[in-house]
Amino acid sequence: MKKFILLLLPLLYAGAAQACDICNLYEFNPIDSKSYIGVFYRQSVFNGYSHLNQSHSFFGTQSMLATEGTTGVQHVPDQSEVYQVAEHQDDYERYETWEIRANFRILPKLNLQAVLPIRRNTVYYAEVFHLPQPIKDTTFTVGGPGDLLLTTEYLHNFSTGQVKHILRPGLGIKLPTGVHNKKINAEEKYDPDLQPGTSAFSYLLKLGYTLLLNEQIGLDQSISQQWMSEGSNGYRFGDQFNYTASAFYVARKGSVQLIPRLGLYYESAKRSAQDGLKAVQTGGNALFGQAGMDVALKKFTLSGSYFQPLNQYLNGNQIGNAGRFQVGVFMNI
């Protein structure tokens, strides 16, 4: 009988949740499947400025349907005389990622995992002042291949009575394979935190723990820390910490398994730096509630999750987390 857990693999790329410089990969993994391959779609939405007491809504406002423009501006304004954003309630950021994910059981208790992302980052500002002339109602999009993530983990299983325990220590590396030099014009590049890739190596340590009672009720926890190096563009994303905990229930009917999940997720990032100088509008922490459902049928698993921000503190005047969701399908191989 297959058993399932929810585990967290922090993706070593900080470009898909820019208000906190954090992006995470939440992976639902059939632990008894030696190998699998899957496709995932993730979306994170940001709107509302907390320092102005503006609300955060995942479904946003009518401005999110605005036609995309061709005029690009920088992502994080310095609010100088030449570049200012009015900080409207209608402003939003949307980060989309398509991923090919694969797991290979290379030894009886050792997994090798790979994630290859394709990113599309969209930013809308209701009102921008950018010399030589003001720009209003501007939307711009930056997309392309992201950085390749490789991780490995060791599986240690043991039982105490009717309770099964699974420990998953692991480590990972993010390779600078993504596009990191997208340009606004012939001379000016988009900010590093909007680029699909980072131009830098990053390193990860993680530990997962799952408790499973009577092959039906379970609790999953995962903790991780990742360290960022400075990229070829002189930008260094802040180091990141993540923790997730969720309870799940496995309901079986014939060959179908339904696994609802409910839990919490916390993320934190230090400030990023450009050429050694701290970037004020980066870093912070956020707490999310998470709910999801997985459907397993023979070789296939369909997974979906939603993450609702419960509390957040972002450095500077960053736009706030409004919500995240993901859907994906895996096939055992």
Backbone torsions as a table, in degrees:
resi	resn	phi	psi	omega
1	MET	NA	131.6	-179.7
2	LYS	-74.0	145.0	172.9
3	LYS	-119.3	148.5	-175.1
4	PHE	-128.9	147.9	174.1
5	ILE	-138.7	161.8	173.3
6	LEU	-105.5	124.2	178.9
7	LEU	-132.1	159.7	-174.2
8	LEU	-109.9	125.4	173.0
9	LEU	-118.0	99.0	-178.7
10	PRO	-63.9	120.9	179.8
11	LEU	-76.3	128.7	-172.7
12	LEU	-82.3	61.2	175.9
13	TYR	-151.6	133.7	-173.1
14	ALA	-109.2	22.9	-173.0
15	GLY	-99.1	4.7	-175.5
16	ALA	-114.8	8.7	173.9
17	ALA	-149.9	66.9	-163.1
18	GLN	-67.6	-24.7	-178.2
19	ALA	-62.8	-23.6	176.6
20	CYS	-120.8	2.9	-175.2
21	ASP	55.5	36.7	-178.7
22	ILE	-131.6	137.8	168.3
23	CYS	-137.0	138.9	-178.4
24	ASN	-131.0	151.8	177.4
25	LEU	-109.5	119.5	179.2
26	TYR	-105.2	115.8	-171.9
27	GLU	-117.2	125.5	173.3
28	PHE	-91.5	122.2	-167.0
29	ASN	-127.9	123.3	173.3
30	PRO	-75.1	107.1	-169.3
31	ILE	-71.4	-21.5	179.4
32	ASP	-89.1	-1.8	176.1
33	SER	-88.2	121.7	-175.7
34	LYS	-67.0	-35.7	-178.9
35	SER	-146.6	149.6	176.5
36	TYR	-156.0	163.7	173.2
37	ILE	-138.4	145.5	-176.4
38	GLY	-154.1	166.9	176.3
39	VAL	-123.8	133.3	-178.0
40	PHE	-129.0	147.2	171.3
41	TYR	-123.3	129.3	179.3
42	ARG	-126.5	146.3	176.5
43	GLN	-141.6	133.1	175.0
44	SER	-121.5	136.0	-178.0
45	VAL	-122.2	138.2	177.2
46	PHE	-128.5	134.1	172.1
47	ASN	-162.0	162.4	-179.6
48	GLY	79.0	135.5	178.9
49	TYR	-106.0	115.8	-174.9
50	SER	-62.0	-35.7	-178.0
51	HIS	-68.8	-13.3	174.7
52	LEU	-105.0	9.6	-179.2
53	ASN	59.1	32.5	176.7
54	GLN	-84.7	150.3	-177.8
55	SER	-81.3	162.5	178.2
56	HIS	-121.0	120.4	-178.0
57	SER	-129.2	126.9	-179.6
58	PHE	-61.9	-32.8	-178.3
59	PHE	-87.1	-4.2	170.8
60	GLY	62.7	-154.0	-178.2
61	THR	-124.8	-178.6	-179.8
62	GLN	-61.8	-23.8	-179.0
63	SER	-63.2	-21.7	-179.3
64	MET	-69.4	-11.7	176.3
65	LEU	-97.2	6.8	-177.6
66	ALA	-62.7	148.2	178.0
67	THR	-69.4	136.6	-179.0
68	GLU	-69.0	137.0	176.4
69	GLY	-95.4	174.6	-179.6
70	THR	-107.0	-3.6	-178.7
71	THR	-91.5	118.9	-179.8
72	GLY	-94.1	149.0	172.2
73	VAL	-133.8	168.9	179.0
74	GLN	-70.6	155.6	-175.8
75	HIS	-74.5	-51.0	-176.8
76	VAL	-104.0	102.5	-178.8
77	PRO	-70.1	145.9	178.4
78	ASP	-91.6	1.5	179.4
79	GLN	54.4	35.2	176.3
80	SER	-87.5	-173.6	-179.9
81	GLU	-69.7	-17.9	-176.3
82	VAL	-104.9	-11.8	-178.0
83	TYR	-151.5	110.7	-180.0
84	GLN	-138.9	146.3	173.2
85	VAL	-116.5	135.6	-174.1
86	ALA	-74.7	-10.2	179.2
87	GLU	58.6	64.3	177.6
88	HIS	-84.0	155.7	171.5
89	GLN	-60.6	-28.5	-177.7
90	ASP	-77.2	-14.3	178.5
91	ASP	-59.5	145.1	176.8
92	TYR	-154.4	160.5	171.1
93	GLU	-132.0	137.7	179.8
94	ARG	-132.8	125.9	-177.9
95	TYR	-118.7	118.9	-177.4
96	GLU	-116.1	141.8	-179.8
97	THR	-141.3	127.7	167.1
98	TRP	-101.2	134.2	-176.6
99	GLU	-132.2	139.1	165.5
100	ILE	-99.3	120.9	-178.1
101	ARG	-118.1	141.6	179.8
102	ALA	-143.2	144.7	175.0
103	ASN	-129.1	133.1	179.1
104	PHE	-127.2	125.7	176.3
105	ARG	-83.7	94.6	-174.1
106	ILE	-83.5	-22.8	173.2
107	LEU	-138.4	165.2	-176.4
108	PRO	-52.5	-32.3	-179.2
109	LYS	-126.3	24.5	-177.0
110	LEU	-131.8	124.0	178.0
111	ASN	-106.5	144.3	169.7
112	LEU	-118.5	126.1	-175.2
113	GLN	-122.5	146.3	179.3
114	ALA	-137.6	142.1	177.6
115	VAL	-134.1	123.3	177.9
116	LEU	-115.9	111.2	-175.4
117	PRO	-99.7	150.8	167.1
118	ILE	-121.1	126.3	-170.4
119	ARG	-116.2	151.6	174.4
120	ARG	-143.2	109.2	-176.0
121	ASN	-109.4	125.9	-177.3
122	THR	-122.0	133.4	179.1
123	VAL	-128.0	133.0	177.2
124	TYR	-122.6	129.8	172.8
125	TYR	-120.5	127.4	-180.0
126	ALA	-68.6	-33.5	-178.8
127	GLU	-151.6	121.5	-178.6
128	VAL	-129.1	137.1	171.5
129	PHE	-108.8	113.4	-176.3
130	HIS	-140.5	106.9	-178.7
131	LEU	-55.3	143.9	15.4
132	PRO	-88.6	-2.0	-179.7
133	GLN	-149.7	153.9	177.8
134	PRO	-65.2	149.6	175.2
135	ILE	-124.2	131.6	178.6
136	LYS	-120.6	150.0	174.1
137	ASP	52.8	54.0	-177.1
138	THR	-103.1	135.7	175.5
139	THR	-126.9	132.2	177.1
140	PHE	-137.5	150.7	-174.9
141	THR	-129.6	137.7	176.8
142	VAL	-126.1	127.2	-177.1
143	GLY	-145.1	166.2	177.9
144	GLY	150.1	-177.1	179.2
145	PRO	-64.8	139.8	175.8
146	GLY	-98.1	-172.1	-177.1
147	ASP	-80.1	142.2	179.3
148	LEU	-77.8	130.4	177.2
149	LEU	-106.9	130.6	174.7
150	LEU	-123.9	129.3	177.3
151	THR	-134.6	157.5	172.8
152	THR	-135.2	147.4	-179.4
153	GLU	-144.5	148.7	178.6
154	TYR	-105.0	135.5	-178.5
155	LEU	-102.0	122.5	176.4
156	HIS	-124.3	111.1	-178.0
157	ASN	-109.7	138.6	172.5
158	PHE	-154.2	161.8	-175.7
159	SER	-128.3	148.7	171.8
160	THR	-131.3	99.7	-175.8
161	GLY	66.5	-125.7	-179.8
162	GLN	-87.8	4.2	-176.5
163	VAL	-105.2	127.6	175.9
164	LYS	-103.3	138.8	-179.9
165	HIS	-119.7	138.8	177.1
166	ILE	-130.6	120.3	174.1
167	LEU	-105.0	138.7	-177.3
168	ARG	-134.1	74.9	172.0
169	PRO	-71.8	145.3	-178.4
170	GLY	-160.5	171.5	176.5
171	LEU	-146.1	164.4	-176.9
172	GLY	-156.5	168.8	176.9
173	ILE	-142.4	140.4	174.5
174	LYS	-107.3	128.1	-177.2
175	LEU	-99.5	140.5	-177.0
176	PRO	-78.6	64.9	-177.7
177	THR	-95.2	-10.5	-174.0
178	GLY	-82.9	165.9	176.1
179	VAL	-71.7	130.4	-177.2
180	HIS	-135.1	13.8	-176.1
181	ASN	-129.9	31.2	176.0
182	LYS	-62.1	140.0	-172.6
183	LYS	-115.8	146.4	171.0
184	ILE	-74.2	-44.3	177.9
185	ASN	-147.4	-168.0	-175.3
186	ALA	-63.1	-23.1	-173.7
187	GLU	-113.0	-25.8	-169.8
188	GLU	-114.9	129.7	177.2
189	LYS	-93.0	155.8	170.9
190	TYR	-66.5	155.9	178.7
191	ASP	-56.3	148.5	-179.6
192	PRO	-56.3	-33.3	-177.4
193	ASP	-78.8	-0.9	171.7
194	LEU	-101.7	-15.7	-177.6
195	GLN	-68.8	146.3	177.3
196	PRO	-62.2	-32.8	178.8
197	GLY	-116.8	171.2	-173.9
198	THR	-109.4	-16.7	-174.8
199	SER	64.3	21.3	-175.2
200	ALA	-140.0	154.0	169.4
201	PHE	-84.0	146.9	173.3
202	SER	-138.6	156.8	-171.4
203	TYR	-132.9	145.4	-170.1
204	LEU	-134.3	138.8	165.6
205	LEU	-123.3	139.4	-178.0
206	LYS	-147.9	158.3	176.4
207	LEU	-144.2	123.6	176.6
208	GLY	-112.2	147.4	177.9
209	TYR	-140.9	130.4	178.2
210	THR	-127.1	134.3	175.0
211	LEU	-113.6	127.1	-177.3
212	LEU	-128.4	119.4	-177.7
213	LEU	-103.5	122.7	176.9
214	ASN	55.2	32.2	178.0
215	GLU	57.5	23.6	-172.7
216	GLN	-139.0	-44.7	-177.9
217	ILE	-111.2	135.6	-175.5
218	GLY	-146.5	165.2	174.9
219	LEU	-133.7	128.7	-179.5
220	ASP	-120.1	138.0	176.5
221	GLN	-135.8	148.8	176.9
222	SER	-149.8	140.1	178.5
223	ILE	-132.5	143.4	-177.9
224	SER	-152.8	155.5	176.3
225	GLN	-138.2	133.9	176.9
226	GLN	-129.0	143.5	-177.3
227	TRP	-115.1	130.4	-177.4
228	MET	-99.5	142.6	172.4
229	SER	-103.1	167.6	178.7
230	GLU	-78.7	134.9	-178.9
231	GLY	-83.1	174.7	179.3
232	SER	-65.8	-16.8	177.1
233	ASN	-89.6	5.2	179.0
234	GLY	81.3	5.0	-177.8
235	TYR	-100.9	135.4	177.6
236	ARG	-124.9	113.6	176.0
237	PHE	-67.7	149.1	-179.5
238	GLY	-67.9	144.5	175.4
239	ASP	-59.8	150.4	-170.1
240	GLN	-130.1	144.4	177.6
241	PHE	-126.3	140.1	-178.7
242	ASN	-139.8	144.8	175.4
243	TYR	-144.3	137.1	176.5
244	THR	-138.5	146.5	176.0
245	ALA	-143.4	133.6	-179.9
246	SER	-149.6	144.7	173.1
247	ALA	-98.8	145.7	-179.9
248	PHE	-142.4	160.7	-179.7
249	TYR	-135.3	133.9	-179.4
250	VAL	-104.7	111.6	177.1
251	ALA	-104.8	127.6	-175.9
252	ARG	-116.7	137.2	173.8
253	LYS	-144.0	104.4	-175.1
254	GLY	64.3	-128.5	-179.7
255	SER	-90.6	3.3	-177.8
256	VAL	-101.8	138.2	174.1
257	GLN	-123.4	130.2	175.0
258	LEU	-110.1	128.7	-176.2
259	ILE	-128.3	90.4	173.0
260	PRO	-75.2	149.1	-176.9
261	ARG	-137.6	147.2	178.5
262	LEU	-148.5	133.4	-178.2
263	GLY	-174.5	-161.1	-177.7
264	LEU	-128.3	152.2	176.4
265	TYR	-140.0	134.3	-179.0
266	TYR	-126.9	138.6	176.7
267	GLU	-137.9	147.9	-179.2
268	SER	-146.5	142.9	178.4
269	ALA	-140.5	142.4	172.5
270	LYS	-77.8	168.0	177.9
271	ARG	-65.3	144.9	172.9
272	SER	-81.3	173.1	-177.9
273	ALA	-145.6	141.8	174.4
274	GLN	-112.8	116.2	-178.4
275	ASP	52.8	39.0	177.1
276	GLY	87.2	-8.9	-179.9
277	LEU	-96.3	126.6	-178.5
278	LYS	-62.5	137.5	176.2
279	ALA	-91.1	117.1	-173.6
280	VAL	-62.3	-40.5	-174.1
281	GLN	-87.7	42.7	179.3
282	THR	-140.5	160.1	175.4
283	GLY	81.7	167.6	-179.5
284	GLY	141.9	-164.9	179.2
285	ASN	-147.2	157.3	-178.3
286	ALA	-152.5	145.2	176.5
287	LEU	-117.1	131.0	-178.2
288	PHE	-121.8	147.0	162.3
289	GLY	-90.8	143.7	-178.4
290	GLN	-131.1	142.2	177.0
291	ALA	-141.9	142.3	-178.5
292	GLY	-159.9	172.7	179.1
293	MET	-144.7	139.5	176.0
294	ASP	-127.1	140.2	179.2
295	VAL	-122.5	119.5	-178.7
296	ALA	-112.6	128.0	179.4
297	LEU	-138.1	107.1	-179.7
298	LYS	53.8	-113.8	-175.8
299	LYS	-84.7	-7.8	-171.3
300	PHE	-113.3	145.5	174.0
301	THR	-132.6	123.7	175.2
302	LEU	-103.2	129.6	-173.9
303	SER	-129.6	141.8	175.6
304	GLY	-147.2	141.9	-178.9
305	SER	-147.6	151.4	174.1
306	TYR	-130.1	142.0	-178.4
307	PHE	-123.8	117.3	-178.0
308	GLN	-106.9	122.3	178.5
309	PRO	-65.0	131.8	177.7
310	LEU	-104.2	-35.1	179.7
311	ASN	-157.7	143.6	179.8
312	GLN	-154.1	145.5	172.6
313	TYR	-134.4	111.4	-177.6
314	LEU	-112.6	134.6	-179.2
315	ASN	-64.1	146.1	179.2
316	GLY	70.3	-151.4	-178.8
317	ASN	-110.4	50.9	-177.5
318	GLN	-74.0	152.2	172.9
319	ILE	-70.4	147.4	-168.2
320	GLY	-93.6	158.7	172.9
321	ASN	-62.7	133.4	176.8
322	ALA	-115.2	-16.5	179.2
323	GLY	146.8	163.1	-179.7
324	ARG	-145.4	150.9	171.8
325	PHE	-146.3	163.0	176.9
326	GLN	-151.5	148.5	173.5
327	VAL	-137.5	150.2	179.9
328	GLY	-165.9	165.7	177.5
329	VAL	-136.4	136.8	179.3
330	PHE	-119.6	148.8	174.1
331	MET	-128.7	126.9	175.2
332	ASN	-67.8	139.5	-179.6
333	ILE	-128.4	NA	NA
